[in-house]
Amino acid sequence: MSKFILVTGATGKQGKAVINTILSSPQAKDFTLLALTRNVTSASAIALANKSPSIRLVQGNLDDCHAVFASALEATKGAPIWGLYSVQQAVQDGATQEREEKQGKALIDLAIHHGVKHFVYSSVERGGEKSGQKATYVPHFRSKYNIEQYLFAKSENGKKMSYTIVRPVAFMDGLQPGFMGKVFATWLKIGLRPSKPLQYVAVSDIGFFAAQGFLQPEDPAYKNQAINLAGDELTFEQLNDVLQSKMGYPIPLTFEFLARFLKWMLKEINIMFRWFDEEGLAADISILKKLHPGLLSFGDWLEKESGFAKH
């Protein structure tokens, strides 16, 4: 019998990456993916549904998780939901840490109530081994830490519902052609000391590791584990050198005064960059490569997945 997995944020970058990994796996036929979207008639939702007959669209909003589960169970015709992928927006587009935390905790409560067997939560890296003990002073890091602690407590450390937590670092996918990509790149240039490296991960690799929680739920590498995710670690100068060598030109930037103004306006981003510079990300890339030899470096990502054109 097919196992039903409810994927929140299904039309977003992370949700799509999880879905793509499962669909491309040898076990794909074992799963039916319930893709949660706020609008099942949107172009992105229709495009997602057209990828595979294993995808069923579910309309809902995480501000009302009871309605989400009702819609999902309608899509399964009453069959139980076996797995759930949980990701919440923390910044921009009206998101707040209070709202994020409320949504994340509600999903955990309802997953346990409805007998979900395996829960995968997308959190954030907070300094390597310290990630599990440290909320940090970054507001949206702290809200994710609180959701993690709630998951541990409510699942009784995996006894009532097993889990996998993925903790990604900064997204390589934030560096894309276009205005916001230029802003992000300029923030990296002005927001960190020249000697301070930052870790990056491809969203496709977040999807890979998150999906392993469903594909290998009994594997001790994933069952009741929290995994810090990174594929590369580079200073801004190194980042620029890699893009120059792979694409033939330096990282596109915007005016520094504009980037500084936007960073000042977006207080959450400002706080996050201060933490990056003072403390920083510390995932163990060598361990991840053993689990996933195809883990993308920044150069790999540029050539295989980025929107940058080679000159």
BELGI-V554304 format. One record per residue. N is the residue number from 1. SS is DSSP state (A for helix, B for strand, O for the rest). PSI is psi in radians with two decimals (none if undefined). NEAR is the number of other ideal C-beta (glycine too) atoms within 10 Angstrom. Layout:
n ss psi near
N SS PSI NEAR
N SS PSI NEAR
This chain:
n ss psi near
1 O 2.39 8
2 O 2.42 13
3 B 2.31 18
4 B 2.25 21
5 B 2.15 26
6 B 2.11 30
7 B 1.92 30
8 O 2.73 26
9 O 0.61 20
10 O -0.49 25
11 O 0.01 22
12 O 3.07 16
13 A -0.84 15
14 A -0.78 23
15 A -0.78 24
16 A -0.63 21
17 A -0.67 21
18 A -0.83 31
19 A -0.79 25
20 A -0.70 17
21 A -0.77 21
22 A -0.75 26
23 A -0.51 15
24 O 0.01 10
25 O 2.75 17
26 O -0.40 7
27 O 0.15 12
28 A -0.68 14
29 A -0.25 9
30 A -0.10 15
31 B 2.57 22
32 B 2.24 20
33 B 2.10 30
34 B 1.79 26
35 B 1.88 26
36 B 2.23 26
37 B 2.64 24
38 O -0.35 12
39 O 1.83 13
40 O -0.19 18
41 O 0.04 9
42 O 2.75 14
43 A -0.69 9
44 A -0.64 13
45 A -0.76 21
46 A -0.72 14
47 A -0.68 11
48 A -0.82 23
49 A -0.56 17
50 O -0.16 9
51 O -0.61 14
52 O 2.53 14
53 O -0.14 8
54 O -0.07 16
55 B 2.26 21
56 B 2.21 17
57 B 2.44 21
58 B 2.15 25
59 B 2.35 18
60 O 2.99 21
61 O 2.32 13
62 A -0.15 22
63 A -0.27 12
64 A 1.39 13
65 A -0.47 21
66 A -0.76 12
67 A -0.59 13
68 A -0.85 23
69 A -0.64 22
70 A -0.76 13
71 A -0.69 18
72 A -0.73 23
73 A -0.47 18
74 A -0.69 11
75 A -0.51 20
76 O -0.03 17
77 O 0.66 6
78 O -0.13 7
79 O 2.60 13
80 O 2.62 13
81 B 2.09 22
82 B -0.69 21
83 B 2.76 25
84 B 2.28 28
85 B 2.13 31
86 B 2.09 25
87 O 2.38 26
88 O 2.61 23
89 O 2.35 16
90 O -0.51 20
91 O 2.72 16
92 O 2.87 9
93 O 0.68 5
94 O 0.01 7
95 O 2.53 15
96 O 2.81 15
97 A -0.60 19
98 A -0.74 10
99 A -0.75 16
100 A -0.82 22
101 A -0.71 20
102 A -0.79 17
103 A -0.83 24
104 A -0.73 26
105 A -0.64 18
106 A -0.69 18
107 A -0.69 26
108 A -0.83 25
109 A -0.81 13
110 A -0.56 17
111 A -0.79 26
112 A -0.74 16
113 A -0.67 10
114 O 0.14 14
115 O 0.44 11
116 O 2.35 25
117 O -0.68 15
118 B 2.31 23
119 B 2.15 25
120 B 2.17 25
121 B 2.26 25
122 B 1.95 26
123 O -2.35 25
124 O 2.54 24
125 O 2.40 25
126 O 0.59 25
127 O 0.76 19
128 A -2.26 17
129 A -0.38 10
130 A -0.18 12
131 A -0.64 25
132 A -0.33 16
133 O -0.11 9
134 O 2.10 15
135 O -0.51 16
136 O 3.02 19
137 O 0.07 13
138 O 2.09 23
139 A -0.81 19
140 A -0.21 22
141 A -0.70 25
142 A -0.70 17
143 A -0.66 25
144 A -0.68 28
145 A -0.77 22
146 A -0.68 16
147 A -0.71 24
148 A -0.84 22
149 A -0.63 13
150 A -0.71 16
151 A -0.79 25
152 A -0.83 17
153 A -0.86 10
154 A -0.58 17
155 O -0.04 19
156 O 0.88 10
157 O 0.71 12
158 O -0.02 16
159 O -0.66 8
160 O -0.50 13
161 O 2.13 19
162 B 2.79 21
163 B 2.81 28
164 B 2.26 28
165 B 2.23 25
166 B 2.36 30
167 B 1.50 28
168 B 2.70 26
169 O -2.73 25
170 B 2.49 20
171 B 2.21 17
172 A -0.58 25
173 A -0.19 21
174 A -0.35 16
175 O 1.56 24
176 O 2.76 17
177 O 2.60 12
178 O 2.98 10
179 A -0.86 11
180 A -0.55 13
181 A -0.69 20
182 A -0.69 19
183 A -0.83 20
184 A -0.77 23
185 A -0.70 23
186 A -0.63 23
187 A -0.72 25
188 A -0.64 24
189 A -0.77 17
190 A -0.31 15
191 A -0.22 21
192 O 2.61 18
193 O 2.57 11
194 O -0.53 8
195 O -0.08 8
196 O 2.01 13
197 O 2.75 18
198 B 2.53 22
199 B 2.58 22
200 B 2.67 25
201 B 2.53 30
202 O 2.44 26
203 A -0.58 22
204 A -0.56 23
205 A -0.52 25
206 A -0.79 25
207 A -0.69 23
208 A -0.93 25
209 A -0.68 27
210 A -0.74 30
211 A -0.51 28
212 A -0.50 23
213 A -0.61 28
214 A -0.65 28
215 A -0.51 19
216 O 1.01 15
217 O -0.33 19
218 O -0.11 8
219 O 2.22 13
220 O -0.28 8
221 O -0.35 14
222 O -0.54 25
223 O 2.11 15
224 O 0.71 18
225 B 2.66 16
226 B 2.19 17
227 B 2.08 23
228 B 2.25 28
229 B 2.18 26
230 O 2.64 25
231 O -0.25 26
232 B 2.80 24
233 B 2.04 18
234 B 2.54 18
235 O 2.97 16
236 A -0.69 22
237 A -0.74 12
238 A -0.71 14
239 A -0.79 22
240 A -0.71 18
241 A -0.71 15
242 A -0.80 19
243 A -0.70 21
244 A -0.75 12
245 A -0.60 10
246 A -0.67 17
247 A -0.34 17
248 O 0.18 11
249 O 2.79 13
250 O 2.96 12
251 O 2.20 21
252 O 2.31 16
253 O 2.92 18
254 O -3.10 17
255 O 2.32 11
256 A -0.65 12
257 A -0.62 10
258 A -0.76 13
259 A -0.69 21
260 A -0.70 15
261 A -0.81 11
262 A -0.69 16
263 A -0.66 18
264 A -0.69 10
265 A -0.68 9
266 O 1.46 16
267 A -0.63 11
268 A -0.74 17
269 A -0.72 20
270 A -0.80 15
271 A -0.74 16
272 A -0.78 23
273 A -0.59 19
274 A -0.72 14
275 A -0.74 16
276 A -0.78 22
277 A -0.68 13
278 A -0.70 10
279 O -1.27 15
280 O 2.93 17
281 O 2.59 25
282 O 0.80 17
283 O 2.61 22
284 O 1.70 13
285 A -0.59 17
286 A -0.69 7
287 A -0.72 12
288 A -0.65 20
289 A -0.50 13
290 A -0.65 10
291 A -0.56 14
292 O 1.49 15
293 O -0.37 7
294 O 0.15 11
295 O 2.28 21
296 O 2.26 22
297 O 3.02 18
298 A -0.70 22
299 A -0.72 16
300 A -0.81 19
301 A -0.73 25
302 A -0.79 20
303 A -0.57 14
304 A -0.54 11
305 O -0.32 15
306 O 2.93 20
307 O 0.08 11
308 O 2.40 20
309 O 2.43 9
310 O 2.32 9
311 O none 6
